């Protein structure tokens, strides 16, 4: 029995060493193509990964937080494999609205395991914010040397404002507005919130339907990610939950909805796998959004 235990412990040790050796072979590099960027202009960032062919890796998508930069689009390069080593790369188009003179970014690559993912982060790279104004513009003439302009012509004076009457009028308006707000403030707030919810929902349905039509005509992972991101942003705005920052697994832990889980998992398979069937799960997501919108509207109307 003791000898069997030693063999078992030794086998486990060898397996751990093999896993560590495989992970040690994962190399991630990233950086900016340009040296400087202006506020709002696109800038290119590359991210590459070298890893053993038997591993599965994931790159950040449009739902990832690229702070202090904003995601615009990305372009995947085909995987290249040689002698058991694979090479993947993605080129991101980003933009910044941050005013810091030097801005840094490092992005991760995720190695998929059976139960979780291992994160490998590239070294931070920096980019300079290009100044719009290169040098200060000096005054051509000092204030002491400015010539004085004189004018002795008659100027008609406007009528004098009766400030006491004005103050009384403003006071009456303020008191009236306060009384109206106390009496009808809740209804006014409810009216404008309902109006905003209807407007946002109408915009979401229009944009989401456009995404579905494009995917029905031709499947692309970019359009699929854009549709999923649009749905997450709308649900986050509707319910105040951080859907855009959650993975599918975290979303399902927060939302005990079997139909939602099935749809999100099908979309993940389409984005990261070989499935191209996304119109039906995306249509289910639209139905879920409409049901929750209707429920919120009824709650506000009856509240």
Secondary structure, DSSP 8 states (H G I E B T S, - for coil): -HHHHHHHHHHHHHHHHHHHHHHHT-EEEEEESSSEE-TT-EEEEEEEEEEETT--EEE--TTS--TTEEEEEEEEEEEEEETTEEEEEEEEEEEE----SEEEE--EEEEE-SSSEEEEE---EEEEE--S--S----SS-GGG-------S---------HHHHHHHHHHHHHHHHHHHHHHHHHHHHHHHHHHHHHHHHHHHHHHHHHHHHHHH---HHHHHHHHHHHHHHHHHHH---GGG--HHHHHHH---HHHHHHHHHHHHHHHSS----HHHHHHHHHHHHHHHHHHHHHHHH-
